[in-house]
């Protein structure tokens, strides 16, 4: 009969230690997360536009691969901006409705 494999246990304990030490040292605020989302969307959009211009000026043709990348970058940017705005708007509406109903006023 073979012994118990301690490797998964070791990795899980190490992972728990790293997560606990990471959470103690840094507290990510909402502004930081928004800044990361918007800056990454801006960088991806800028990279897509630059790639299209480089492709057009180098070969006077925009290939399907470049158009695919540009389309994916537009989808990513639309998702980042659209989700953030929609989520914030709907959550604020729900919270306002809750507090208005709690205080006895109706919409």
matplotlib code that plots the C-alpha trace (Angstrom):
import matplotlib.pyplot as plt

x = [0.0, 1.4, 1.6, -0.5, 0.6, 1.3, 2.0, -1.6, -1.8, 1.5, 0.4, -3.0, -1.3, 1.2, -1.6, -3.6, -0.5, 0.1, -3.5, -3.6, -0.4, -1.5, -4.8, -3.2, -0.7, -2.9, -6.5, -7.7, -10.2, -13.0, -11.1, -8.1, -10.2, -11.9, -8.6, -7.2, -10.3, -10.4, -6.6, -6.5, -9.4, -7.7, -4.4, -6.2, -8.1, -4.9, -3.1, -5.9, -5.9, -2.1, -2.1, -4.7, -2.7, 0.6, -1.0, -2.5, 0.6, 3.0, 1.1, -1.8, -4.1, -5.7, -5.7, -8.4, -6.1, -5.7, -9.5, -10.1, -7.8, -9.4, -12.9, -11.9, -10.4, -13.6, -15.6, -13.4, -13.6, -17.4, -17.6, -15.5, -17.2, -20.7, -20.7, -19.4, -22.0, -24.9, -24.0, -23.5, -26.7, -28.8, -27.3, -27.9, -31.5, -32.1, -30.6, -32.6, -35.8, -35.0, -34.4, -37.4, -39.6, -38.0, -38.7, -42.3, -42.2, -43.2, -41.7]
y = [0.0, 3.4, 6.4, 9.5, 12.0, 15.3, 17.3, 18.7, 19.5, 21.4, 23.4, 24.3, 25.4, 27.5, 29.0, 29.9, 31.5, 33.6, 34.7, 35.6, 37.6, 39.4, 40.4, 41.8, 44.0, 45.6, 46.8, 47.5, 50.3, 50.8, 53.7, 51.5, 48.8, 51.3, 52.9, 49.5, 48.6, 51.9, 52.1, 48.6, 49.3, 52.4, 50.6, 47.8, 50.3, 52.3, 49.1, 48.1, 51.4, 51.5, 48.0, 48.9, 52.0, 50.1, 47.4, 49.8, 52.0, 49.0, 46.9, 49.2, 46.5, 45.6, 41.8, 39.7, 39.0, 42.7, 43.3, 40.3, 41.8, 45.2, 43.7, 41.9, 45.0, 46.9, 44.1, 44.3, 48.1, 48.0, 45.4, 47.3, 50.6, 49.2, 46.8, 49.4, 52.0, 49.6, 47.9, 51.1, 52.6, 49.5, 49.0, 52.6, 52.4, 49.2, 50.8, 54.0, 51.9, 50.0, 53.1, 54.9, 51.8, 51.5, 55.2, 54.8, 56.7, 55.2, 55.8]
z = [0.0, -1.0, 1.3, 1.1, -1.5, 0.4, -2.8, -3.3, 0.4, 0.3, -2.7, -1.2, 2.1, 0.1, -1.9, 1.2, 2.7, -0.4, -0.6, 3.1, 2.9, -0.3, 1.2, 4.3, 2.4, -0.2, -0.2, -3.7, -3.9, -6.4, -8.1, -8.6, -10.3, -12.5, -13.5, -14.4, -16.5, -18.4, -19.0, -20.3, -22.6, -23.8, -24.5, -26.4, -28.5, -29.2, -30.2, -32.5, -34.3, -34.6, -36.0, -38.7, -39.7, -39.8, -41.9, -44.3, -44.8, -45.1, -47.6, -48.7, -47.6, -44.3, -44.0, -42.3, -39.3, -38.6, -39.0, -36.7, -34.0, -34.4, -34.1, -30.9, -29.5, -30.2, -28.5, -25.4, -25.2, -25.6, -22.9, -20.4, -20.9, -21.5, -18.6, -16.1, -17.1, -17.2, -13.9, -12.1, -13.4, -12.6, -9.2, -8.3, -9.5, -7.4, -4.3, -4.8, -5.1, -2.0, 0.1, -1.3, -0.4, 3.0, 3.8, 2.7, -0.5, -3.8, -7.2]

ax = plt.figure().add_subplot(projection="3d")
ax.plot(x, y, z, "-o")
ax.set_aspect("equal")
plt.show()
